[in-house]
Amino acid sequence: MLNLSVLLEDSARRYPTREALVLGPNRLTYAQVDAAANQVANLLVERGIRTGDKVALSCPNLPWFPIVYYAVLKAGAVIVPLNVLLKGREVAYHLADADVKAYVCFEGTAELPIGAEGHAGFVASDGCENFFLITANPAASSPIEGVETLAQALAGQPTTFESVTTEGTDTAIILYTSGTTGQPKGAELSHANTMMNTLAVNRLFGNEPTRDTHALALPLFHTFGATVQMHAGFSTAATLLLVPRFDASQVLDLMQRESVTFFAGVPTMWWGLLNALTEDVDVARIAANLRIGVSGGSGLPVEIISRVQEKFGVQILEGYGLSETSPVATFSDPDRDPRPGSIGVPIWGVECKLIDRDWNEVTGVDKVGEIAIRGHLVMKGYFGRPEETAEVIRDGWFRSGDLARRDEDGFYYIVDRVKDMIIRGGFNVYPREIEDVLMSHPDVSLAAVVGVPHESHGEEVKAYVILNPGATVTAPELVAWGKTQMAGHKYPRIVEIVDSLPMTATGKILKRELALRTPATRPHQGALA
């Protein structure tokens, strides 16, 4: 018997007055977070949520995210975190695909109307029965007519709840990822998957009860932030300083004021911190407290690693993982001479090997193969997709779709992607999905999307477009249109209208040739869009 919500409940029992969540002047203790989660769990059960039902959540890094997240688990249901940048049609797809029964959504802002997009997706989804809107001001009425706010729904709900007993093999989380092609797929992670990965993270970083204060800038709907900081932090009664939107100067100020000991980020975040250093920043104070620096999501330039060590006094530890692996599979072990540019070695309880396309093992120093992973971290499968699951899991081994090499000491290094997936600012972007949307534009005949180098985001999304005869749409107009149709991390910032595309004899577009046509693009200071 195992329910992931025990991570919160145990810390609330042992350290009830310890600060759990901090956002500006608001500071919640573990006892308060657990009580709020109990109220939400009571509400869900009252509204008909039963063991195994799916509950979606769209929320940035606010106290409501972990409160609702653990409440869903307490109720024995399955949490489905959604990217807050999704548009209405994308939300509708996820709700339908995961068979979601209830949806909790933050109202957002004028610039990012999460609530409006979420509600549009809810209305377009036939199976989802409940919609609760989180308002920025809990006392405020709903800005969407006829929609119940979460605060209204929680009125009078008890602050105690007996968590539903679940098995370790039961699904706890469905994380959406497209892998490398097609529509997004939901990776089913069990309670044991995530619990074991959390314990391995704590072991790796030497996390101890009440030891750490995390600056949590990674989005919690993403598996990196959820496991490495939220779950690991809650399991050790750490204090989590929530950062709803990354701003390098504000994070540096937070690190000074709150004596941050643990910071994890994608490479663009570390790049942003370095570029935001001014005379007003007490770098010595930050360095005196910072114990652990972690990077993941995409490769970190060695120059940034050395600059961070020089300024902040920590060796950034790089790791590797996927939504399908809970996520952490390998990491630079601080006790094994971390090597810049390496994704490290398999974590405790995990095996890795390199394989060819036919699953045969690739051996030898610096020989390139696709990373395959086995252990407690591998997902149960893609929800409702047994055939696609069988394509990536065999005899317990999960094939990642990423090419790597291994040195003589067993350290792994990412070489390339098997497919054409783009990683923009730590987020996976899937060309086929974008191409399908672009080709729904009446003026577009054909589109090919590739990743091109970008100094701060790692990769930028570029679209090569062939127009229909007589079409007059311009490249800037297509960029603006794409922004209205796709999440912020997906739509192509660069569009080039062309007369033809390079193709093989069989008609396959040569995307690698397209990617090489564009030089690296210059970054915007501190940008992480």
N, C-alpha and C positions, 0 to 999 in steps of 0.2 A: 504494500500500500504506500502510495507516494503522491502528494499533491504539491506542485511547485510553490503554491501560496505559503508553504511553511517557511520560506525564506523571510517573508515579512512577519509572519506570526511568531516565529521563534525570537527574532530580534525585538519585537514589541513586548514579548513576555520577559525577556532578560534585561532589556535596556529601555524601558518605557519612556523615560524622560530624555533620552538621547535625541538630539536633533536629527531628523531623517531627511527632510526636504527644505531647501531654502530658495526662495525666489524674491529678490528685493527685500522689502521689510517683512514679508511673510515667512515664518519659520514654524514648521510642523514637527512635532516629536513622533517617535515610532508609535506610541500609543494612539496619537491622533490620526495618523495615517491608517492604522489598522482599523480603528473605529469607523472612519469614513468608508473604507473598503467594505466593511461589514454592512453598512447602510446600502451601498450599491448592490452588494450580493443579495440582500433581502429584497430589494426592488426587482432585480432580475428574476428571482424565483417567483415573486408575486405576479410578475407579468408573463409567467409561463415558460421561462427558460429552464431546461432540464439538462441532465448530464449528457454531455456530448454535443449539445447545440452550439452553434457558432455565433459569436458576438463580435462585430467589427468595431474598430476604434480609430477615429481620425483626430489626432491631437498633437500639437507641438510639445516641446519640453516644458510642460506645466505640471503642477502637483496632481492634476486630475489624471494625467497619463498613468503613473504607477498605481494610483488609487483604483481606477477602473480596471486596469490590467489584472491586478491581483484579485479584484472582486470577481471578475469573470472566472478565474481559476478556482476561487473559493466555492463558487456555485457549481463547480464540476463541468463548466462549459469550456469551449475552445476559443481562445482569443485570436482575432484576425486583425493585426495592426495594418493600417493603410497609410501610404505616403500622403502627407498633407497637401502635396502639389497636384494630386489627381483632379482631373476635370470630371464633370457630372457623368459623361458617358463611360469614363474609365471606372468610376465608382460603381456604376450600375453593373458593369461586367464582373467586378470582384465580388459584389454582394451575391450575384446570381451564381457565379462559379463555385463559391464556397458554401452555398446554401445557408447564408446568414439569416438568423432569426431576429436579431436586434442589432441596432447600430447607434453608437454614441459618438457624437461629432461636435467639435469645438466650432464656435461661430466664426472665428477668424477676424480679419480686418478688411478695410476697404481695398487695400492692396492685395490681400490674399483671402478671398471670401470662402474659406473652407466650408462654412456652414451652408451657404447657398449652393455650392457645387455638390456637397454631400447630400443635401436634401433632394436636389434634382436627381441624383443617382438613386436615392431611396425610392422616390416616386416612380422611377422607371423600372424598378425591380419588383417583380410580382411576389416573391417569396418572403421578403423581409417584412416583419409584422410590427416592429417597434422602432421609433426614432426618438432619441433624446438629444437635445441641443445643450451643449455646455456654453453658458454665457460668460463673458469676461467678468462681468459683475454678477455674482450669484443672485443678487436681489432684483436684477433687471428682468423685465418681461421679454418674451421671445421676439426677436426682430423679424422672424418669419411667421406670418399669420397662421394660426391654427396648430403650431408646433409646440409641444411640451418641452419646457426646459428641464434639465437634470435636477436643478435645485428644487423646482416645483414637485417633481416626481419623488424626491427623497424626503419631503416633509413628513415627519412622524415615523420614519423608518427606524427600527432598533439599531443600536450600535454594537450589538453582539450577534454572532452568527457562527453556527457550527459547520465548518467547511466540509464539503462533500468528499467522501472517500473515493479516491481514484487509484488505479493501478499505474505503476511506472511506465507500462507500455501504452497507456491510453494517450491519445493525442491531446497536447496542451496548447499548441500554437500552430497556426498555418501562416507561413511567411511566403509572400508572393515574389517570384522571380521568374524571368523568362528563360533562364539558363543562357542560351545563345540565340535561339530562334523562336518564332511563333508568338502566340498570345501568352501573357503571364500565367505561370503555373504555381499552385500552392504547395509548398514543401511542408509536409506534416512532421512536426517535431513532437516527440513524446515528453512527458514529464521527466523521465529518466535521461533522455538526450540532453535537455537543457540543464538539469541538475548536475549531471556528471561534468558537463562542460564548465559550469560555474565553479565547481569544486576544483577542477583542473586549473582554471584561471587563478583562483585564490592560492593554490599551491605554487604556481609559477611565479607570481608576483610577491609572495610572502605577505598576502593580506591577512591581517589579524583583527579580532574584534575591537571596534571603536578606534582603530588606528588611523584611518584615512579620511580625508576630505577631498571629494572629487569635484572638479569643474566639469560638468556634464554638457558639453557642447555638441556631441554627436547626437543626431536625431534618434529618439528612443524607438520610433517605428522601424528603425534599421537594426538588424541583428547584432552589429558591432557594438553599438551603444547599449542595447538591451542586455546583452550577456556580460560583456567585459566591464560595464560600469553599473547598470541598474541591478541586475541579479547578483553580481559579485559584491556590489556595495551593500545591498539590503541584507545579504547573508552574513555580512560581517559588521552590521550596524554602523556602517560608514555614514558620513553626512554628504548628501548629494546637493551640490549647488547647481540649480537648473538654469540653462542658457537656452531660451526659446529660439533665438536667432543669433548665429555666430557673428560677433563683431570683435576683431582682434584687440582693439584698445580697451573695450569693456571687459574682455576676458582677462587681460593683463591686470586691470584694476581689481578684478575679483580675486585673482591669484594673490595679489598683495594683501588685500583687506581680510581675506578669509583663510590665509595660510594654507593654500592648496597643496596637497601632497601627491595627487594623482591626476594626470591629464592624459587623455587619449584623443587622438584626432586623425583625420585623413591628412595627407601631405599638404594640401592647400591651407589647412588650419595652422600647421607648424610654420609654413611659409608666411602666413599672415601675421603670426605673433612676432616673428623676427623683423618683419617690415614695419611693425607698429611700435617698435621700441623707440622711445624718446628720452630726453633728459629727465622727464617727470616720472619715468618708470623706475621703481626701486628694484633693479634686476638682482641685486645681492640678496634682498629679502625673499624674492621668489625662489632663487636658487637654494637658499638655506632651508626651505620647506619642501620643495619638490622632490619627491622620492622616486616616482615612476613616471616615465614618459613613454607613451605607446603610439605607434602609427600602423595603419592598415588601410585597406580599400584600394590602394594602388601603390606602385613603387615610389619610394622616397629617395630623391637625389642625395648622393653622398655628401654634397656640399652643405645641404640643410642639416644633415646629421651632425657634421662637425661644428657648424655654427651654433646649433642648439647646445651641444656639449660645452662649447666655449662660453656661451652666455648664461645658460641655466644650470650647468653642472651635472646634467644627466645624459646617459647614453640612451638614445631612443631605441626602444626594442620594437622590431618589426615582426609582424606575423602574417598569417595567411589563413583564409577560411572562406566559406560560402554559406549562404542561407541553408543549404542542404546538409551542412555539417555543424550546425548549432551555435556558432559558426567556427570556432577556433580549431584549426587542425595542426598548424605548426607555429612556432614562435622562437624568437631569439632568446635562448635561455640565458639569463643574466649570470649564471654560474658556469657557462661554457663559452666564454670569450665571444660575445656577440660580434658578428661580422657585417659591416655596412654593405647594403645591397642584397643581403641574404634574407630569406623569409624564415630562416632558422631550421629547427629540427622538429620532428613530431612531438606533440605534447604528451603528457602522461596518459597511458592507456590507448594510444593511437598508433597505427602503423601507416606508413606511406611507401609507395613504390612508383616507378615510372613504367608506363605501358605503351604499346603501339596501338594502332586502330583496331587490331584484332584481339586485344586484351593480353597479348604476350608481354612478359616483363622485359624491360630494357635495362641492361646492366652495363657497368663500366663507368669510370670517372668521367664526368662532364658530357656523358651521352644524353641527348635530348629525348624526352618522352613526355607523355601526358601524365599528370599527377593522378594517382588513384589512392583512395583513403579508406581505411577500415578501422572500426572501433565503436566505442559507446556513443559517438557523436553523429553517426550517419542517420539521416532522416528515415522515417518509415516508408516514405514514397511521396509521389505527387498526388494530391487529393483528386480522386476520381479519374486518374490516368494510369492504369496499370501497364499499358504498353510503353508509355514514355518512361515510366519507372524502370521497367525491365531493360530499357536501352542504357541506363546509367548505373544500375546496381546489379552486380553479379557476385554470388558467393560472399556477400557482405561487403564487397569492395565497391566504392562509389567513384566513378570516373568524372573528373572535375571539368574537363574541357580546356584546361590550361597546360601549356607546355613548360617544362622546367628541366634543369640539369641538377646534378648532385655532385658535390666535390668529394675529395678523398676522405673527409671527416664526417660525411653524412649531412652536410648543410645543403639546403635546397635554394635554388635561384630561379625565379620566374624568367622565362625566355620570351614567350609569345602566347597569344590566344589561339586555340584551335579554330575557333570560328571568328566571327566578325564583331563580337560584342565590344561596345565602347564603354570605358569607365570615365565618367565625367565628374570630377570633384568627389570621387568615392562612391558615386551611384552608378549602377549598371544601366546602360542605355542599349536598346535592342533595335538595330537598323530596320529589320523587316516590319516591325510595328509602325515605325515612323514612315517608311515608304508607303505602307498601305494608307495611312492618313493623308499623306501628300497627294497620292494618286486619286483621292476622293475629291480633290479640288477640280473644278470643271475645266481649268486651263492646262492641267498637268497630264501629260501623256505617259511619262516614265520617270522614275526617280531612283537614284542609288545613294544610299547614306553610308558614310564612312566616318571614322574617327581620325582627326588630324591633331598633330602635337600642339599642346598649349602649355605655356610655362607655369601657370598657376593651377589650372584645373586638371593637368595631366593630358587630357584629351578634350577636344571640342567637337561638337556634332556638325558635320558639313553634308549638305545635300547637293548632288548634281541632278539637274532637272531638264528634261526634254519637254517642251511645250507642244500642245496641240496646234495644228495649222491655224493661223489667224489669231492666236491668243496674244494678249497684250500685257498680261500680268508681269510685274517686275520682281526682281529678286527681293528687294526690301518689303514689298507687299506680301510675298510668300512667307518671309520671316515673321511678319506681323500676324498673318493668318494662322501660321503654325502655333504661335504663342497662345491663340485662343482655343486651339484644338487639343493641345498636349500639355502635360505637366511641365513645370519650369525647367527641370533638368533634362527634358527630352527634346524639346523643339530645336531645330537646327538654327544656330546663330549665323551660320554662313550658308548662303545659297548661291550656286553658280548655274546659270542657265546655259546649256550647251546644245549643240546640234546633234551630237552622237555620243555614245558611251563605248569604251573599249570592251570587246567581248571575245570569248573563245569561239571555236568553230561550232560548238553546240549551243551557243547563245547565252552562256553564263557571263555575267558582268565581271570584269576583272577589277574587283574592289581594291586590291592591294596597289594596283597601278594608279587608281584614283587617289588613294591616300597619300601616295608619294608626290603628287602634283602640288600639294600645299605646304609651304614652309611653316615653321612654328609660329603661332600667333602670340602677340605680346599680352601680358596679363594686365588687369586693372588692379590698382593698389588695394590690397585687402579684400578682394572680391571672392565670394563663395556663393554664387547664385545657384 
